[in-house]
Amino acid sequence: MAKSVLPVLEKAIFTAFFHAADKNRDGYLSLTELDSVVAQLGLNLSMAEIQTTFTDMDTNKDWKISLEEFLNGMQYLDPNKRKAAMDIATK
């Protein structure tokens, strides 16, 4: 998998959101935890979109999303949605 090429500030903020959403502290996001971080970032995705996002981010198909998978997925988020998420995160 390609390494994330997010700008440093975005990577730091998305990393903090990942760890905050990782409620059981196992180092991975479940579908429920991804739903939580999506809501916190104000991305307004339907459950079907969240499930698709989860499947797309879970590149090794182990039914959980690592930090690396999460950051890699966030770099492909629509630029307008990513900017809106950053605006929410930095308020």
Secondary structure by P-SEA (a helix, b strand, c coil): cccccccaaaaaaaaaaaaaacccccccccaaaaaaaaaaacccccaaaaaaaaaaacccccccccaaaaaaaaaaccaaaaaaaaaaaac
